[in-house]
Amino acid sequence: MQAATVRRYGRLVLHGRERERALLVATVAQARAGIADVLVVVGEPGVGKTALLRDLVSSQQGPGGARVLRTAGVESESPLPFAALHRLLRPVATLGELPAPQARALRIAFGLEDGPAVEPFLIGVATLSALTEAAAHDGHLLCVVDDAQWLDSASADALLFAARQLSADPVAIVFAARAEGPGVAGFAADGLPVLHVRGLTEEPARQLLNQLSDATLPGDVVDRLVRETAGNPLALLELPAELSPAQLDGTAPMPQQLTLTAGVERAFLDRCRRLSEDAQTLLLVAAVDATGRVDTVRRAAAALGVAMHAWEDAERAGLLSVTGEGVAVRHPLVRSAVYQAATSFERGRAHRALASAVGHDDPDRATWHRAAAAAGPDAHLADDLDQVALRAEQRGGHVAASNAFERAAALTTDEGTRAARLFGAARTAWASGQAVRARALASSARGLALDPLLRADIDRLRARIEINVGSAADAHRIFTVGARAVADLDHGRALEMASAAALTRTYGGDSGASLPQAVLARLLAPTPADTTRTTCLRLLLATLTASADHEWARASATLDQALDAGRQLEDLDVLGNLGNAALSLGADDGAQFAYATMVSVARELGAGMVVIYGLERLAFAQLPASSWTAVRSSVDEALTLARSVGQPTLTAAPLAWLTLLSALTGSEAFDQHLVEAEKVTEQHPLGILTDPVHDLIRWARGTRAAASGDAPAALHHLSAIRVPALQRMAAVDRIEAAVRAGARDEALAWVAELTPFATATNRSWALADVDLGRALTATDPATAATSFAGALHHFEQARRPYDLARARLAYGKFLRRHNRRVDARGHLRSAVETFDDLGATPLSARATEELRASGETARKRDPSTLLDLTPMERKVAQLVGTGLSNKEVAAQCWVSPRTVAFHLRNVFTKLGISSRTELARLDVG
C-alpha cells in the first residue's frame, strides 16, 4: 500500500462522522470559552477513533486554535509508571511554576530526581496544575490521549484525576479507548461523558467503498461488504484488498466467509507475511518497542541482522510509519497481530535486542525487556527487577511496582526472598486499589514466609484488606493472632496490631479470638524503650480494652492520656485510630482534634486517600457540634475526591452523610441521595464501614419518618442502629421516637443503658441525653420539669446547639401543655432561632407551631446569605478570608487557581461584597 493511500484513508474513514466531529469540536469550543470539558471516545478496533482524533488536532491548526498535547497508551509500556504522562507533559511541564511539592512529585515520578516516595494522588494534583498553567499561558489547551486502554496505570490515574477535577479552566481532554473485548481491559472512565463510535450506516459505508475503488462496485458486492463488516471503516477499507478483481466486479463469486471485523487482524497479518523475513523481523521489533524512537528500533533491528531495505518494504506496505525521529506501527491491530503471531523464541530475541538498544538510557525499560525474554529463574535479573519495583513505588507508580515485584518473585528460587517480593507486590497492589489481587498475593506470600517479622507485616496487610473490603471479624482474628505471634519479638508491631484488633472489636468485628492475659499485660506495661508512638499505642490499647469491658471511667481517663501523647505525633495511622477511639467514647473534642490533624497532615503529604478517610470521619465529630455546614463541606469534598480517583466504594459514607443532612434539613435531595447511597452499599463491599454506613442511612430514614409524623416507622429505623457509638450519638432521636410511638418501655430501656456510660465518663452530652430521656418518659410533671432543667444545663455545657434546641422545644411543649405559656415562649423562641440558623426546616416548623400555640407568632428572620454558599464556595471563602492567595487556596483544595477565582466571584456576588478585606471580616466558618 502506498503512503499516499495511507494518508487518504484518514480522510475516507471520516465519511458519515459529522455528528462525532461536531461533538469533538464543541468540546474544544467549550474550553475556549473557559469551561473545561472532557470526552471519552469509545469504539471497537478500526471504527475510526484515531482518525477522529487526528481530524480534531488538524482543526486546531492556525490562528485561534488550541495548543495541542498528545500521548498514547502502548501495551508493552504498561509496566513503566508515568511513561505516557511524561510524553504528554514534556512540552509544557515548566516545573518551576508549580507549587514546590507538586514540582518535586513530578520530577521524582519522571525519574528526573531521587527523593522520598511520593503519593500517586499528588501526581494527579500536579498534572492538574501543569495543564491549567499551560492553558493560562496559551489561551486554551487540548489534550489528546489515544489508545487509553493501554495507558500505564499511573498515567491513567493521574490523567483521570485531572480530568475530573477540571472546572473553570480552558482545557479540553479527549481520550480514545478500545471497547472491552477478549484480552482487552476497559478504560475506567466512570463519571466522564462518553461518545460511542459505532460502524457506519449504510449510505456512508457505500460512499466510502465507492471512493476507495477505481470503479463503482456492484450493488450486491457493496451490500455484502457493508453487511458483514457491520460498517466498520477499517474493515471496509482493508477487506476489498483481500478480494480478486473478478470478485470485486461481481464476475466471480465472493468467498463463503469474509474476514469480518474481528478478523481484520488476520488481514494485517497476511499482509505482513507477504513481506521479506527482514521486514517481518523489523515489524516485530517495532511492535515490541514502546519508545517510538527510530534510533532505538534501528539499533535493535540491526542487532538482529535486519537489512536497511526492510524499512522501505514495511513503509511501502503501509504497515510502518516513520516521521522524523519517530517510528510507529500503522495501527494497534498490526502491533497485536505481529506480536501474537510471533513465537516465544522470536519475541524473546526482539526483547533482548531492545534491552541492549535501550541500554543505560532507560535501565528500567531495559530490565523489563530482559524480564519479558526470561524463560526461567534468574537471580541477577530478579534483583534488578526488584530495584525497578522499588523505584516505581518511590515514584508513586504502585501498579507498575506491584507488577515488577510479582515478576521478580517469579524469577526467584529462594523462598524467603520470594515471600518478601510477593509481599511487596501485595502491598503495592493494595496501595493502587487492587484489593482482590492484593489479597491473593498476600496469601501466597504468607504461605512462603519464614521470618516472623515478615509474617507479621503480611498479616497486618491481610487484616487491613479485610477491614476495608472483606470481613471485619476475619480482620480481628488476623490482628489478634499476629499480635500474639510477634509480642516477644517486636513490641511496636505487637502494640499496633493489638490496638487495631481492639478497635475492630469496638466497631462490631469480634471473631472471638483474644490475647492471653500475660501477653496483654506485657503490652500494657510501660518500658524504658517506649517512644512517643509506642506510648500512644499502649494507652490506646488500654483505652479500648477498658471500653470493651464497659469500664467507662478508666477508658475515658486513658483516652485523655492517649490524646495528649497523640498531640506530639503526625503519624496518620495512629491519628486515625485515636479519632476512632475518641468517637467510640463520645469525646467530641478528641475526635475533632485527631481527624482534623489527620486531614491536615495528609493534605501536606498529598495523601489523597487518607484525606478522604479523614474527612468522612471528621463529620462524626462535626455533627454533634451542630457544625452542619462543616459536615457538608467535609463530605462534599470527600465525595468529589472519591469520584476523582475512581473509587466508588469510598463514596458510600459521604453519600450516607448527605442523606442524613437532607433528612435533618428537610431537603428535596433526600430521595436522590438515599438511592445513590443504597446503590453503592449494594454493589460494593464496605468492610468495617458496613455497619456505620448502614446506620447513617437508618438514622436518616428515621429522621425523615419522624419529620413526616410516622413515629412507628421512625422507631423501626432508629432501633435498628447497631454501632454502639452511633446508638449513643442518636440517643435523643431514638428515645423521642419510642415515646412518640408509644413504646415507653423501650425508651426507658435505652435511658437505663446510657446511664452508666454517662455517669462514669461524666460527658455533658451523655448526662443531658439521660436527663432528657427521663423527662420525656416521666409520668410525674414535677419529675419531668426537674429532668428538663438538668438536660438544658448539661446541653449548654456540652456545646451542642442542635440538641439544646431540641431540649428547649420539648420543654417548651411540656410547659405549654401545663398552662405555663409565658415560660414556654422563651424556650420555643430560642429553639426556632437555632433551627432556622441551622436550616433544620422540619423542627423549625414544629417549634414555630408550638410557639404559635403558646400565643406568640415567630418573627420571620431573613436567612443568612451564607447559607446560599455551596460547600466549595464556603471552603474557598474560609481560606481566602485567612489571607491566602488564589494559588495557595488552589494548592490546598486540589483545584486550579482559575477555579478558585470562579468560586470567589460567586462568593462576592452572593454575599454582596467586593473585596477580600470585606470577606475577612465575615464569619464563614
N, C-alpha and C positions, 0 to 999 in steps of 0.2 A: 504493500500500500504506500503510495507516495505521500510525502509530508504535506503537500498542498491539500490532498484529500483529507488527511487527519484534521487540518485546520478547518476544512469545510464542514466536517462532522459537527464541530461545536455549534455552528450556525444551524445546521439541519435539525438537531435534536431539540431546538427551541420552538419548533413547529407546535402550535396548539398550547403554548405555555404562557399566553397573555396574562391570565389571572395570576399565576405564580410569580411572573416577572413584576407585575404591578404590586403585589404584596411585598416583595423584597425591596422594591424602590420606595414604597411607603414607609418601610422600616427605617431606611436611611433618612427619609424626609422628616420623620418624627424626631430623629436625633438632631437633625439640622435645626429643628425648632426648639431644641433644648430639653427634650424629654427622652430619656433613654428608652430603647426598645430592643427586644431580643426575639429571635425566631429560630426554631429548630426545624430544619428541613429533613424529612424522613422519607425513605423510599427504598425499594429493592435495588440490587445492583443493576446498573445500566439504565435506570429510569431517567437519568439526566440531571442528577443533583449537582455534580461538578460543573456541568455546562451552565446551569443556572447561576452558580456562584461566580464563574468566570464572566458571565454576562453582566452580573451586578457590579463586579470590580471594574469592568470596562466602562460601565455607565458613569463611573465616578471620575474618569479621566477628564482633565480640562478644568477651566475656571469654575469655582463653586463646588467642585467635587470634594468628597470626604477624603481625609488621609486614611489609607488602607493598610492594615496589618494582616498578615496571613500566616497560618500554620496548618498542619495536618497531622492526623494520627498515623502512625506506622506500626503495624502489628509487631514486627520484630523489635521495635524500640520500646515496647511496653515495660520492660524491666528497668528502664532508665528514668529515674524520677525527674520531672520538670523539663524533660528534653523538648517537648512540644511548646511548653510555656516560654522557654528560653528563646526559641526561634521567633515566637510572636512578639515578645517584648524587646528583643535585642535592638531594634531600630529606635525605640523610644525610651528605654529604661535609663533615664538620667537620674541615677540613684541619689545624687546629691540633693535633689529637690523633694525627696520623700522624707517623712519622719524617720529619725535615726534608727529606731528598732525595726521598721519595715525595710529600710535600705539594707541593713545588716542581714535581715532574714533572707532577702533575695540574693545577696552576694553569697551567702552560705548555701542556699538552695541550688544556685547555678554553679557551685564549685569554684567561685572566684575568691573565696576567703574561708579559712578554717575558723571555727569558733564553737561555742556551746550549741547544743542541739536546739533547733527552732521548732516551734509549734506549726503544724501544717495550716492551722487556722490563720496564723499571722501572714503566711504566704498569700492566702486568699485576700486578706486585707491589703497587703502590699500590691497585689495585682490590681485591685480596685483603684488604689491610689495612682499607680503608674498609668492606667488607662485614662483616668479622669484628668490627670496632669497633662497627658499628651493631648487630650481633647481641648483643654484650656488653651494650649499653645496653638493648635492647628484649626480651631474653629469647630469642627466635628470629626468624629472618628468612626471608621467601620472596621470591625474585626471579623475576619472570615476564617472559620475553622472547619476544614474538610475532613472526612473520614473520622468523625468524632468517636466512633465506636472503637477505634484503635488507639485513642489517646492513652498515654500512660496515666495511671490513676491519679497521681499527684497533680499533673497538669489539669486533668478534668475537674478535680475537686476545686482547685483554685479558680479556674475559669467559671465554673458554675456558681461558686460563691459570689464572685464579682458580678456575674450576670443577674443574680437575684437581689443583690444589694444596690445596683444602679437605680437612680431615681431621676432627680432633676439634672441630668448630665447629658451632654451632646454626644452620646456614644451608642452605636448600634453594634450588636453582636449577632452574627448568623452562624449557626452550627449546621453542618450537614452530616447525617448519620445513616448508616445502612439499617434497614428494618431488621428486627431479630429474625434469625433463621438458624439452621443447623450449624453449629460451630461458631456462631457469631453472637456475642452478648450484646444486649441493647445498651443504648446510651441513656443513663439515668438522669433525665432532664425533667423530673417531676416538678410541676408547678409552672413550667415555662410554656409559652404558646408554641404549638406545633403546626407545621404545614406538611400535610401528607401529599407526596407527589406520586401519582399513580400512572399507569400506562396511558398512552394517548388514545383519545376517542377515535372513531373510525375515519372521519374525514381528514384530520391532521395526519393520521398514520398513512393514509393513501397519498397525501401530498408529499410526505417525506420519501416514500418509496419511489414515487414517480420522479422527484427531483434528483434522487440519487442515481437512477438508471438513465442511460443514454437514450432510451426509448420508453414509450408508455407501456407499462406492463399490462398484460391481460387481466380483466376483472377477476376471473376465478383464481389466478395466481396471487393477486393482491389480497383477495378475501381470505385465502388460506394462510398467507403470511401474517395478516393482521390478527386473524382469529387465534392462531396457535402461538403467537408471541404475546398475546394479551396487550398489544400496543406498546410493549417495552421498546423504547427507541434504540437502545444498543443492539437488541436482538434484530430489530428491523434493519439496522444498518449492516450488521455482520452476516446474517444468515443468507442473504442473496449471494454473497461471495462464495458460499459453500455449494451453490447450485450451478448446474451447467447452463450454457446459453440456451440450449434447447428446452430445458426445464423452465427457464425464466420466460421464454417467449411462448410457452404453452404447447410446443410441438412434441414434447416428451413428458411423460408422467412424472410428477414430483414424488419424492420418497414417501413411503407409508408413514414414517415418523420423522418429523423435523427435529433439529436440535433446538429445543424450546428454551425459554428464558433461563430456567435453572441450569440448562446445559450450555449456555453461551461460553462458559469457562472452557468447555471441551473444544469449542471452535477456536478459541485463542490458542489452546494447547496444540491443536492440529497445525495451526499456522507456525507455531514455534518449532514443531518437529520437522517442518519442511526446510528449516534453516540449517546451516552448517553446524557441525559439532561445536566449533569455537563460539559461534553466535549463541547457541543454546547455553553454553557454559557462562558466557557473559551475562545473559539474561538471568541465570540463576544467581550469579554474584550480585547483580543489581537488585534482585528480589530479596536477597538475604540482607543486603546493606540497609542501614537506616539513616546514614548521614546525608545521602543525596548529593555527595560531592564527587565530581568527576575524578579528581586525583586519587581518592580512596578506592573507588571501584576500578580505576585503571591499574593501580598497583596490585590489587588483589587478583584481577583477571590476568595480568601479565605473569604473576607468580604461578598461575595455573596453565601457562603456555598459550593463552589466547592471543591470536594474531590480530593486528590492527584492523584488517578488513572486516572482522566480525562486527565492529562498531557500525560500519556503514551498512552492513547487511541487516542488522537489527533495527536501525533507524529507517531504512527503506521499507521494511516490513510493517512499519507503523507500530512497533512494539516497544521501542525505546525512544525517549526524547532527551536530547542534550541541548541545554541552553546555557551558554557561558560556562560557569564553573559548576552548574548543576546538572544532575542526571536523574531521570525518573522513568520508571516503567509506565507505559502508557495508561494503564487502568488497574485498579486494585484487583480485578479478576485475572489480569495477566500475572500479577505478582503471586496470587494464591495458586493459580493453575501451575505455574512453573515450579513453585516451591513444593506443592503437594505431589507433583509427578516425579520429582527427583527421588533417587534412592537415598537411604540414610547415609551411605558412603559418600555420595555426591554432595549432599548437604553438609556433611562434616568437613569435606575438603574446602567448600566455599567459606564456612565459618572460620576455619583455621587460617585461610588466606586473608580474610578480612581482619582477623585478630592481629596478624602481622602488619597489615597495611595501616590499621589504626594506630598500633604501637603505643608509644609514650604520649601521643597527643590526647588520647582518651583511654586511660587504663581501665576504667570501669567497663566501658563498651568492649574493649578487647577481652577482658575477663569473661564477660557474658558470651562472647563468640566462642571462646575456648570451652566454656561450660556446655554450650549447645553442641559442640563437637565431641564431648567426652562420652566414651562408651561404657565406662565403669568407674569404680572408686579411684580417686586421685587425691592424695593427701595435700600435695602442694597447691593444686587448683582449688581444693576445698578451703584451704587457708586464705587464698587470695579472694575467693568469693565471700568468705566471712567478713573480710575487710571491706569489700564492696557493700555488704549489708550494713555494717556499722556506719559507713559514710552516708548511705542513703537514709538511715534512721536519724543521723545527726542533722541532715538537711530537711527532715520532715517528710521524706518520701516513704511512708510506712508500708504501703503495699509493695513497693519495689524492694524494701528491706526484707519484708516477710518472704517474698519470692526468692531472694538471694540466700537468706538463712536456710530456707527449706531445700534449695538446690545444693547448698554446701553440705547440709546434713545427709543428703542422698549420696554424696561423693565421699562420705566419711565412714570409716570402718570402726573406729574406737567408739564404744557405746556411750561412755561418759561425755565425750566431746559431741557426739551426735545428739545426745539428750539436750545439752546446752544450746546447740544450734536450733533444734526443734522448739525449744522454749523461746529463743529469740524470734523464731518465725511466728509462734503463737502470740507472743507479747505485741509484736508489731501488727499482726493481723487484727488483734483486738483494738489497738490504737487507731486502726483505719476503719473500724466499724464492721469488720468481717467476723461476726460473732460465731457462726456455725463453724467456719474454718478454724478460728482460734480455739474453739472447744476441742475439735478433733486433734489439732496439733499439740495442744497442752496434754491431752490424754496420751498421745504417743510419746511425748517427752517424759511424762510421769512414769510410763512403763519401763523406760530405759535408765532413768536417773538413779544413781547410787549415792551421790553426795547428799546428805540430809539437808544441807542448807539450800541446795538447788531444788530439792524436792519441796522444801517449804515455800520457796518463791513460786514454783509451779503451782502449788496448792493455793497460794494466795491469789494467783491469776485465775485459776479454775473457779474459786469461790466468787471472785468479782464478776466473772462472766455469769454465773448462776444468779448472783444478786440482781443483775441488770436485765437478763433476758431468759432466765430459767427458773429454778425452784429456790426460793429463799430458805426452805428447810434444808435442802442439799448444801447450800452455801454455809449455813450454820454448822452442819456436820463437818464439812471440809475445813472450815476455820478452826473449829474446836479440836479436831484430831490433829491438824497441823500445828497448832499451838502446843499441844501436849507433846508432840514428837520433837519439837525444837526447843523446848523450855530450858533444857540443860545445856544447850549449845549456843543459843543467841537470845539474850534477854529481850532485846529490842524487837526482833521478829516475833517472838512469842507474845509480847505485850500487844503488838499491833494486831495480830490475828485473834488473840483472846478478846480484845476490845471490840473488834469487828463482829465476832461471834455474839458477844453480849448485846451489841446494838441491833444485830439482826433479830435476835430473840425478842427484843423490846418492841420491834415493829412486826411481830407476828410470825417470824421464821424460826420456829423451835423444832429441831429434829429429835430432841430427847438426849442428845449427846451432852456430856458435861466434863469439865476438868476435874481431876481428883483434887480433893481439898488441899493436899500437900503442895501440889503444883500451883493452885490458885494462891495459896498463902505465900509461896515464894515470889510469885509475880507481883503481889500486892505489897511486898516488903521493900522499903527503900534500900538502895545500895549506894556505896561510895562512887560507883561508876555512872550513876544516873546523870543524864543530860537534861536540859530543859524539855526536850521532846519526850524522853522516856518518863520523866516525872509527870508530864501532862497525860501521857497514855496510861500510866499507873493510876492516877487519880480518876481518869475517865473510866477505867475498868472497875475501880472501887464504886464509882457512882452508879454504873449500870448494874453491878452485882447487887448493890443495896436496893436499887429500883426494882429489879426482878423479884426481890423478896418483899417488896412493898414496905421497906424501911425508909419511908419518905424523908424523914428528918435527916438521917445520915446521908442519903442520896443527895439531898439539897445542899448540905454543907460541903460535901466533897466536890460537887459540881462547881460551887463557887471557887474552890481552890484550883480546880482544873481550868476554869476560865481565866483565873489570874495567871496561871502558867502559860495558857494559850495566847495571852496578850503579848508575849515575848517571841511568838513564832509567826512564820509566814508559810508554814507547811500546809499545802492545800488539803491533803488527806486528813490531817489532824483537825484543821478548822472545820471541815465538813462533818466529821464525827462529833466534834464539840457542839456544833449547831444542832445536829440531830438529837444529841443527848439533852441539850437545853430545851429543845422543843418538846421532847417527851415529858419533861418535868415542868413545863409551863413557865420557864424562866424567860420572859419576853425580852428583857434587855440582853441577856446572854446569847439568845438565838440571833437577835438583831446584830450584835457585835460579830459573832462568828461568821454568819453568812455574808454580811456586808464586807468584812475584811477579806473573806474568801473571794468574793466577786472582784474587789478592788485589786488584789494581788494577781488574780487570773487575768484581769484586763491588761495589767502591766506586762505580763508574760506572753500575752497573745493566746492564752489557753481558752479558746472559744467554747469547747465542750464543757469545761469547768464553769465558765460564766453561765452557760445555760443551766447547769445543775444548780449553781448557787442562786440564780435569780428565781427559779421556780420554788425553791425552798425558803428564800428570803420572804416570799409572800406570806408564808405561815407566821412570820414574826410581824409583818406589817399589818395584816388584817386585824388582829386583836387591838392594835393601837389606833384603829379607825383611820389608818392612812390608806384609804381606798384608792386615791389617785396614784399613790406609790405602788400599790399592788398591781393596778392596771398597767403602770409603766413597766414594772418588772416582768410581768407575764407576757405583755405585748412584745417586749424585746426578746424574751426567751423564745416565744413562738416564731418571731421573724428570723432569729438566728438558727433555730432548729430547721426551719424550712430552707434557709440559705445553704446549710450544709447537707441538705438532703437526708435528714434523719427523722422520718415520720414518727418513730416511737417517742422521740423527745417532745413531740407536740402534744402528747396526751395530757400531761399535767397543766401546761398553760391553757389548753382548751377547757379543762375541767374548772380551772380558776375563773376563766371568763364566763363560764356557765353560772358559777356561784355568784359572781359580781352582777350578772344580768338578773339573777333572781332577787338579789338584795336591792337593786335599783329599779326593778320592775321594767327592765329594758325589753323591747320587742325582739332583741337579738337572742333571747334565751333559747328559743327552739332551734335556731341555726347552730348556736354553739353546742347545744346538747347533742344534736345529730352528729356533728363533726367529732365531738369527744367520744361518743359511743362507737362511732365507726372505727376510730383509732384503737380503742380498747378491744374491739372485737377482732381486729386484723393483726395486731402486733403484741408480742409478749412484753410485759412491763416489769417483770422481776419483782423486786422489793417494793416498787411503786404501785403494784397492782391494787392493794387494799387502800392506800392513801388516795389514789386517783378515783377509785370507785366510791370511796367515802365522800370525797368532794362532790361527786355527782349526786350521791344520795342526799347530801346536805342541801345542794342546790334544788333538787326536786322537792325536798321537804319544805324549804323556804318558799318556793313557788306555790306549793299547795296551801301553806298557811296563809299566804297573801290573798289567795282566792277564797279563803274561808273553808277549805276542805280539811278540817282537823284530823279525821281518821287517816287520810292519805298522808298528811304531813307526819303523823306519828309513825305510820308504816315505814316511810323512807328514813326518818331520823333514827328510829330504833334499830335500823339495820347497819348503822355505822359501826365498824369493827375495831379500828385502831384506837387504843385507849387514849392517846394524846388528842385525837380528834373528837372522841366522845366527850372529853373534858372541855375542849375548845367550843363545842357546840352544845354544852350543857344547858344553857338558858333556852335555846331553841327546843331541845328535847323535852325538858321539863314543862315548858309552856304548851307544847303540842300535846303532851299527855294530859295536862289539866284541861285543855280546851276540848279534847276528845273524850273526856270523862274517865280517863284511866288514871285516877288519883293514886292507886296503889303502885303503879309503875313509876309515876313521878316521885313518890315517897322513896321508892327503892333506889332511884338514881340519886336523890339527895343524900340518902344514907351511904351510898357507895362513894360519893365525892367527899363526904365529911372528914374521914381520916386523912385523906390527902391534903385537904385544906388546912386542917388543924396542925398537921405535922410540918408542912412546908411553910405555913404562915403566909402564903401568897395572897395578896389582897384580892385579886380577881376571883380566886377559888373561894375565899371566905364570903365574898359578895355573892357568888353564884349560890352558895349554900343558903345564905340568908334570903335571897330572892326566891329560891325553891321552897323554903319554909313558908315564906309569905304567900306564895301562890297556892300552896296546898293547905294552908291553915284554915281551920273551921271557926276559930275564935277571932273576932275582929281585933281585939287588943294584941293578941299574939302576932297577927298579920302586920299590924301597924309597927310594932317593935322590930319585926324582921325586915320590913321595908326600910325603916330608918337605918338599920345596920347595913343593908345592901347598898344604900346610897352612899353611906360613909366609906365603905370599902371600895366601891367603884371609883369614887373620887381619888382615893389613894392609888388605885391601880392604873390610872391614866388610860382608861378605856371609854372614850366618849360615847360610842355607839351603845355599849352595854349600859352605861349610866343613863342614857336617854331612854332605853327600853325599860329600865327600872322606874324611871320617872313616869313613863307612860302607864305602866302597870299600877304604880302608886296613885297617880292622878285618877285613873279609872276607879280604883278602890275608894279613894276619898269622895269622888263624886257620887258614887253609889251609896255612900254612907252620909249623904247630905252635907258634905263639907266642901261645897263647890268653890268657895273662895280659896281655900287651901289647895284645892286640886289645880286651880288655874296656873299657878306659878310653875308647878312641875310639868304640866302639859305644854305650857308656852315654851319652856326650855327644851322639852323633847322635840317639839315642832321645829325649833330653830336648828337643833343638831341634825335632825333628819334631813331638813332642807339643805343644810350645808354639805352633807354627805351625798345628797342626791338619792336618799333612801325613800323613793316615792311611795311604796306600799305602806310603810309605817308612818310616813308623814301624813298620808291620808287618814289613817286610823287615829293618829294623835289630833289632827285637825278636827275630826268628827267628835272626839271626846271633848275637846276644848269648846266646840260649839255647844255641845250638850251641857257644859258647865255654865253656859250663859255668856260666853265671850267668843267673839269672832277673831280668828287668827289674822293678823295683819299680813298682807301679801308683801313678800320681800323680793326684790329683784335678785335673781340668782347671779352669782359672780360670773363675770365673763371668763374667769379662769377655768370654769367647768367646761367651757367650749373647746379648750385646747385638747388636741389629740395627745396620746402618750408620748409620741416622738416630739411634738411641739413643746410639751411641758419639759421634757428632758433637755432639749436644746435651750429653752428659756432658763432653766436652772443653771446650766453650765455657763451660758453666756453671762448670766447675772453674777457669776463669781469672778468675771473679768477675763475669761478665756477667749482667745481669738477663734474665728470660724475654723481655722485649720486645726487648732488644738481640740476643739469640740469634735470635729470630724474624726480625729485620731482616737478619741475616747468612744465615740458611738459607732465606729467602723462603717462610716459612710463617707461621701465626698464633701469637701468644703462647699461645693455648689449646692448640694442637697441641704446642708446646714443653712445656707443663705436663703434657700427656698422656704424652709420651715420658719426661719426667723422673720421673714417678711409676713408670713401668716400670723405669727405671734403678735407682731406690731399691729397688724390690722385688727385682730380680734380684741386686743387689749386697749386699742385706741391710743397707742404711744408711738413715738417716732425716734427714740434713741436708746442705746444700750444703757445709758445712765439712768433713764426712767425705769428700765427693766430691772436694774439692780436694786431699785428702791422697793420693788414689789416682792411679796412673799408668794412664790410659785411652788413651794415645796409640797 
